[in-house]
Each structure stands twice: as structure tokens, then as C-alpha cells.
């Protein structure tokens, strides 16, 4: 029996379609479940994939189904419940997928899925509004100790949430965490100055940082990224 699949890339999907199913697959459109709101980085990645795949592979038509909420959990569970017939695949963010399992909230296990591959690497960041006095992580810790800070994360149990909680523990602070339904809401909160900071991913705010509309104060990786050398 086929397991539910995660979208990986054109080569992996083509390999599925040109094997035993080549003569009859696909006979209908393929739904891609995106566990976040339209307009976010995961949604844009899925739409870019469909655009390229439909141009290069005859017979493929894709429908995007955005299912946001609970740090991706609602979308993950929708993928797990889907018929394992190759007509529902998902583009997911791995840290959240695993985090919900570890926390005991997930209505699925890793065995519920067939993981086809990885589409992108997207480092975690900490970003603040453009006019914020917070310039680095030490400033963030000092500000949190001086008073309550509201920090946006992509749902309870997400990688953003876990990174924020890890920082709280190490810095000895406590944020007022604001769970959102995806990066679109986080971005709006930062650009509108409605929160003090957000734990997000680089692709979600790199353009705003470059334009001076927001300021990335930290890249949560061991090495620098070529897109953010300073």
C-alpha cells in the first residue's frame, strides 16, 4: 500500500509517476496540502513547484489546499488521513512535524507518511521591527528581563516555538508568546510593529530585512549564511 507522500521535488515525483503507474497515473489532479496560510514561504514553494512541474511534465495538474493552524498540525493530520493513492501529497516543514510527535499531540506518526525528499534549507532567525532598539540577542534578553516582550511564533509546538522556549531557558527570561497560524501573520505583526520580535525562517523575512522594513538580529545556525553574511 502506498503511504501518504511529502512533496520533495520534480525528480522524486516523476520517479513515482513513471514507474509501475506510468500507463495510468495521473488520471486526475494531484492535491498538494500546505499546512500554512496562502502567501507564506511554504505556500510559495508549493506554487513554484506546481508551476515548474506542470510546464515540464505532461498530464500533471496540481491543486493547492492550504490547511493552516496549530503550528502545521492540522495540515499534517490532513495528509495522514488522506487516501494513500498518490493523489494527495504534502509540502511540510520537518521540525514542526516531528515536534508534534514528541509533544504527544500528533494524530499521526512518521510511519503515516512516505517522505520523498527535501526541497530547501531555511535557517531559523530572530527578527524585530525596523525601529526596535533591540540590536542583538543580548539586547533581546536584557529587554525581556526589564519587561514583558511579545514574541510571535508559528503555533504551539512549532520549531519557532521550540527555539523561543530554548532561548527563554538559556537566558533566564519569559516571553509573552503569540502563536500564529503561519509566517504571513508573523510577518504582518513584525511589519506593523505589533510584536517585539518573532522567531521565523530566513526566507520569510530576508526581503524585508534587505529593504529596511524589518531587522534580522540573529541567524540560529552554527555557520553564517551567504544571504546574511553580517
C-alpha positions in Angstrom: 0.0 0.0 0.0 1.2 3.5 -0.8 1.8 5.7 2.1 0.9 9.4 2.1 3.7 11.3 0.5 5.5 14.5 1.2 6.3 16.7 -1.8 10.1 16.7 -2.4 10.8 17.8 -5.9 10.2 17.1 -9.6 12.6 14.2 -9.9 11.2 12.3 -7.0 7.6 12.9 -8.1 8.4 11.9 -11.7 10.0 8.7 -10.4 6.8 7.8 -8.7 4.7 8.6 -11.8 6.9 6.8 -14.3 7.3 3.5 -12.5 4.5 1.0 -12.2 1.9 3.7 -12.6 3.3 5.2 -15.8 0.4 4.0 -18.0 -2.4 5.2 -15.8 -1.0 7.9 -13.4 -2.1 10.5 -13.1 -5.8 10.3 -14.2 -6.9 13.3 -12.1 -5.4 16.4 -10.5 -3.0 15.9 -7.6 -3.7 17.9 -4.4 -0.8 19.4 -2.5 -1.7 20.1 1.1 0.2 23.1 2.5 -0.1 23.3 6.3 0.0 27.1 6.4 -1.8 30.1 5.1 -1.6 31.2 1.5 1.2 33.7 0.9 3.7 32.2 3.3 7.1 30.7 2.3 5.8 27.1 2.3 2.9 28.1 0.2 5.1 30.0 -2.3 7.4 26.9 -2.5 4.5 24.7 -3.3 3.2 27.1 -6.0 6.6 27.4 -7.6 6.9 23.6 -7.7 3.5 23.2 -9.4 4.3 25.9 -11.9 7.6 24.2 -12.9 6.1 20.6 -12.8 3.1 21.4 -14.9 5.3 23.0 -17.6 7.8 20.1 -17.7 5.7 17.0 -17.2 2.7 16.3 -19.4 -0.5 15.2 -17.7 0.2 16.7 -14.3 -2.2 19.2 -12.8 -2.0 20.3 -9.2 -4.4 21.9 -6.7 -3.1 23.7 -3.6 -5.1 23.1 -0.4 -4.0 25.4 2.4 -4.8 24.0 5.8 -3.2 26.3 8.5 -3.4 26.1 12.2 -1.7 24.7 15.4 1.8 25.1 14.0 1.1 23.0 11.0 -0.6 20.1 12.9 -3.9 20.4 11.2 -2.3 20.2 7.8 -0.1 17.3 8.8 -3.0 15.3 10.1 -5.0 16.0 6.9 -2.1 14.5 4.9 -2.0 11.5 7.3 -5.8 10.9 6.8 -5.7 11.2 3.0 -6.2 8.2 0.8 -2.7 6.7 0.0 -3.4 6.7 -3.7 -0.8 9.2 -4.9 -3.3 12.0 -5.4 -2.6 13.8 -2.2 0.9 14.9 -1.3 2.1 17.4 1.2 4.8 20.1 1.5 5.8 20.2 5.1 8.3 21.8 7.5 10.0 19.0 9.2 10.8 20.5 12.6 7.1 21.1 13.3 6.1 17.6 12.0 8.5 16.0 14.5 7.8 18.4 17.3 4.1 17.5 17.5 5.0 13.8 17.7 7.5 14.4 20.5 4.9 16.5 22.4 2.3 13.8 22.2 -0.2 16.0 20.4 0.1 14.5 16.9 -2.6 12.3 15.4 0.0 10.6 13.3 3.4 9.0 13.4 6.3 9.2 11.0 5.1 5.8 9.7 2.0 7.6 8.4 4.0 9.1 5.6 6.4 8.3 2.8 9.0 11.1 2.8 10.1 11.7 -0.8 12.9 14.2 -0.1 13.9 17.7 0.9 13.0 20.8 -1.1 15.0 23.5 0.7 17.1 24.5 3.7 15.7 27.5 5.5 17.6 28.6 8.6 15.8 29.9 11.7 16.1 33.6 12.5 15.1 36.2 15.1 13.6 39.4 13.7 12.4 42.6 15.2 10.5 45.7 13.9 12.7 48.2 12.0 12.5 50.8 14.7 13.2 48.5 17.6 16.0 49.3 20.0 16.9 45.6 20.1 20.0 45.1 18.0 21.2 41.6 19.1 20.3 38.6 21.2 21.8 40.1 24.3 19.6 43.1 23.9 16.6 40.8 23.5 17.5 39.0 26.8 18.0 42.3 28.6 14.7 43.7 27.3 12.9 40.6 28.3 14.3 40.9 31.8 13.3 44.5 32.0 9.7 43.9 31.0 7.3 41.6 29.2 8.1 41.1 25.4 5.5 39.8 23.0 7.2 37.4 20.6 5.4 35.8 17.6 5.9 32.1 16.8 4.3 29.8 14.2 1.9 28.0 16.5 2.5 26.0 19.7 5.0 23.2 19.2 6.5 24.6 16.0 10.2 25.0 15.5 9.8 28.7 16.1 8.1 27.9 19.4 10.8 25.4 20.5 13.6 27.9 19.6 11.9 30.6 21.6 11.4 28.3 24.6 15.0 27.2 24.3 16.2 30.8 24.4 13.9 31.6 27.4 15.5 28.7 29.3 19.1 29.6 28.4 18.7 33.4 29.0 16.5 33.0 32.1 13.6 35.0 30.7 10.0 34.5 29.8 8.3 35.9 26.7 4.6 36.5 26.1 4.5 34.1 23.2 1.9 34.9 20.5 1.1 31.7 18.5 0.1 32.5 14.9 -1.3 30.4 12.0 1.8 30.9 9.9 4.5 33.2 8.7 2.0 35.5 6.9 0.6 36.5 10.3 4.1 36.7 11.9 5.3 39.0 9.1 2.3 41.3 9.4 2.9 41.5 13.2 6.5 42.5 12.7 6.0 45.0 9.9 3.1 46.6 11.8 5.1 46.8 15.0 2.5 44.8 16.8 5.1 42.5 18.5 8.6 43.0 19.9 10.2 40.1 18.0 9.5 36.9 16.1 11.2 33.6 15.7 10.9 32.7 12.0 12.8 31.4 9.0 15.2 33.3 6.7 13.2 33.1 3.5 10.2 34.6 5.2 11.9 37.9 6.1 15.1 38.3 4.0 13.5 40.7 1.5 12.0 42.9 4.3 15.4 42.9 6.1 17.2 44.0 2.9 14.6 46.7 2.3 15.0 48.1 5.8 11.4 47.2 6.7 12.4 44.8 9.5 15.7 43.8 11.1 17.1 40.3 11.5 19.2 40.2 14.6 20.2 36.6 14.7 20.6 33.5 12.5 20.1 30.4 14.6 22.7 28.3 12.9 26.3 27.3 13.7 27.6 28.9 10.5 26.8 32.1 8.7 24.5 32.1 5.7 25.6 33.6 2.4 22.3 35.5 2.2 23.0 37.1 5.6 26.8 37.3 6.0 26.7 40.1 8.6 
